[in-house]
Amino acid sequence: MSGRPLSGFAELAVDYSDEWYTPRWVIDALGPFDLDPCAPLVRPFDTAERHLTLEDDGLTSDWGTDRVWLNPPYSQVEAWVRKLARHGRGTALVFARVETAYWHDTIWPHASGVLFPRGRISFLTAPSPQAHNAGHNAGAPSALVAFGPEDAERLSTCPIVGAFRRP
């Protein structure tokens, strides 16, 4: 997951990074996407047709009408998810912290659908597509959050095993 883990996870203290790479099978199951506005500078594969990196400041950039893939840096997850909710077309991969304020203020009232994958997603630990780099556990369960009817439909019919719900 391209993101900073929440504080308090002792098992992550040694491997603390804001670059957690989405496994290809997630993109393959949900794509194609037009835009990844918070893509890493070096990535193992393309997650969308167009990528914005830290250098491009995807948080303040115009996303147009693009279908967005969002694996946000967790140091700013609330701001990214709020922007995607306003944008209204895309899917975010975030911690399933359903009790938090941003879930209650942004996800529950504005999402079109949420998929809670069965088990935890293992993220790539280096910008390489080789399978031996998979296995970085985020320390918390993940959720795939759809904004817009197209993304909700893709989540509800995708091959990712889990529980799909419409808020």
CORBELJO-V505723 format. One record per backbone hydrogen bond with DSSP energy under -1.0 kcal/mol. CO is the residue of the C=O (numbers start at 1). NH is the residue of the N-H. E is the energy in kcal/mol with one decimal. If there is no record, write none. Layout:
co/nh/e
CO/NH/E
CO/NH/E
//
This chain:
co/nh/e
1/3/-1.9
9/12/-1.7
10/13/-1.2
21/124/-2.3
23/26/-1.4
23/27/-1.0
24/28/-2.9
25/29/-1.7
26/30/-1.4
27/31/-3.1
33/49/-1.9
34/50/-1.8
35/69/-2.8
36/52/-2.8
50/36/-2.1
52/39/-2.5
53/56/-1.4
53/57/-1.0
57/60/-1.3
57/61/-1.0
63/66/-1.8
67/34/-2.1
67/35/-2.0
68/91/-2.5
70/93/-2.6
73/76/-2.4
76/80/-1.9
77/81/-2.6
78/82/-2.4
79/83/-2.0
80/84/-2.3
81/85/-2.6
82/86/-2.2
83/87/-2.5
84/88/-2.8
89/68/-1.8
90/147/-3.0
91/70/-2.6
92/145/-2.9
94/143/-2.8
95/97/-1.7
96/98/-1.3
97/100/-2.0
100/104/-2.0
101/105/-2.9
102/106/-2.4
102/107/-1.5
103/108/-3.2
106/110/-1.0
107/111/-3.0
113/146/-3.2
114/165/-2.9
115/144/-2.7
116/163/-2.1
123/136/-2.3
124/21/-1.4
126/128/-3.0
130/133/-1.7
131/134/-2.0
133/125/-2.1
136/123/-2.5
141/96/-2.8
143/94/-2.4
144/115/-2.9
145/92/-2.6
146/112/-3.1
146/113/-1.2
147/90/-2.1
148/152/-2.0
149/153/-2.4
150/154/-2.1
151/155/-2.5
152/156/-2.4
153/157/-1.3
154/158/-1.0
161/118/-2.9
163/116/-2.9
165/114/-3.1
//
